[in-house]
Amino acid sequence: MTVTGERAQQIAFTIPYYREGVGLMLKADGKYADYAALKAAGSSVTISVLQNVYAEAMVHAALPEATVDQYDSVDLIYQALESGRADAVATDQSSLAWYMTQNPGRYKDAGYGWNPQTYACGVKRGDQDWLNFVNTALHEAMTGVEFDFYAKSYKTWFGKDLAPPQIGFPVEYK
């Protein structure tokens, strides 16, 4: 889940396992080549996004003049792009990477990300043994003996190759 100060008052967070952000997905054969083209098009661009109280401001942080179409389900934001009702989808970068990996050659990343968010696991406050266990499991998946399995998952789901952890002095102590 996304780490926030409000949530940290109710639960304990593990070490982060992912840095999320918002990206823009385009049709590979669509009208716009990339983020610069979307921004240059100004108010003639329509962006589909999942409906929430921050959606309009979030899209306008990247594309100040764009028309924002909000939909009440994730599948509808992608259908808007597919049907031509939207020129791009504003979505989590992990979702964008997954969607592109599952549909090779059909979609592309506009090449701009914003609105960074830290993802971590939530654990019941006061359960230090469980927190230590989950932190150790995450840490070793990202940097240790379980790295190959972790990297394979990234490749499968997001189409990304992770650089293997450097051997030698632990990066955490540099």
N, C-alpha and C positions, 0 to 999 in steps of 0.2 A: 504494500500500500504506500501511498505518498506520505512522506514524513512532513508533519506540520507541528508547530508549537502546541496547538490545541490538543492534538492527538497525544503528544508526548506527556501531557498532563494526566492522561488516562491509562496509557500503556507504556511499556518499555519497548524501545526500538532496537533491533539488531543492527549490526554493521550494514551499511548500504550494499546492495547487490546490483543496482542498476541506476543509471542516470537517464531519466526519461525527458522528453521534450516534445514540442509540437512541430510537425512538419507538414508540408504540402505535397499531396500526391496528384499527379497529372496523368492523363491518358498518354501513352507513348506516342501516339499519332495525333495528338490533340493540337489545338490552335496555339497554345503557348509552350515555349521551349523550356522555360525555367522561371525561377523566382524573379529575376530582373524583368522578364517579359510581362509577368503578372503585375508587378508593381508599376511598370510603365503604362500598362493598360488602364490603370486607375479605376474609375467607377464602372467601367464596362465589364469588369471581372466579377463573377459570382462564385462565392466560396461556400460549400456545404460543410456543416459542422454539427456535432451532437449538441442538442439543446441543453443549455444550462445558464445560470445567471451571469456568468463571466464570458460567454461565448462571443458576443459582439465585440467587447473590449479586447479579448484575446486575439481575434482575427485582425482587428484594426491596429493592434500593436505591430503587426507585420505588414499589413496591407491597408493603410489608413483610409483609402477611398473605396475599397471593395464593397460590394453588396454581400451581405451575410444571410444565408438561408439556414435556419436551424431546423433540425429534424429530431424526432423523439426516439429514434433508435439508430444504432450504428449501421445496420444494414442499409438504412435509407440514405445515409450520407454517401455511401459508395454507389448506390443505385442512381442518385442524383448526378454523379459524375458520369456513370456509364450511359445514362439516357441523354446527356447533354444539357440537363437543367443547371449543372454547375460546371465551372471551368477547372476547379480543383477542390480537393477535400482537405480540410484542416483536421489532422488526426494525430494521435500519439505516434512518435517516430517508431516505436516498436511495432505498432499495428501496421504502419506504412511499410516497414521492412518485411513483415510477415506477409502482407498482402502481395507485395511485389515478388517475393520468393515463391509464393504459391501460384502466381500468374506470370511466369517469366515472359518478358517482352511486351506485355500488355499495358503496364503502368510504369511511371518513373517518378523519382523523387525530384522535386523542384530545386533542391540544393540549398535550402535555408531552414534552419531550426531555431526555435526560441522557446521561452517559458520553461526553463529547466526545473525539474522536480526530482528529488531523491526518492528511490524506492527501497524499502526495507521491510522486514517482517515485524509484526507486532506480537509482543509477548506480555502475559499477565505481569503487572508490576509486582515486584517482590520475589519472583521466581528466578533467582539468580542462577540456579543449576541449569534450568531449561534455557535461559538466555545465553549462558556460557556454551552450552551444547550447540545451539543453533548458530551462534557466532563462529564457533570452531568449524562446523560443517560448511558454512558459507565461505569462510576464509580459505579453507583447504580446497574447496571446489574452484575458487577463483585463482588460487596461487600455489596449490600443492598437489598432493598425490591424486586428487580427483579432477585435476584440470582437464585432462583429455575428454572426459565425459561431459564436463561443463562446456568446453569449446565445441564439441560435436553438437550439443543442443543449440548453441548459438548459430552454428552453420545451418542446421536443419530448419530452424524456425525463423531466423532473421537473415540468412544468406551471408553472414559475416564471418570472416576468419579472425580469430583472436590471436594476438601474439602470445607465445608461451611465456610464462613467468621467467624472469632472469634468475639464473642459478648464482648462488653466492650470498653476499650479505643481504638480509631481508630488506626489501624496499621500504617497509613500514618504519624502519629506524634510521633512514638516511636523513 
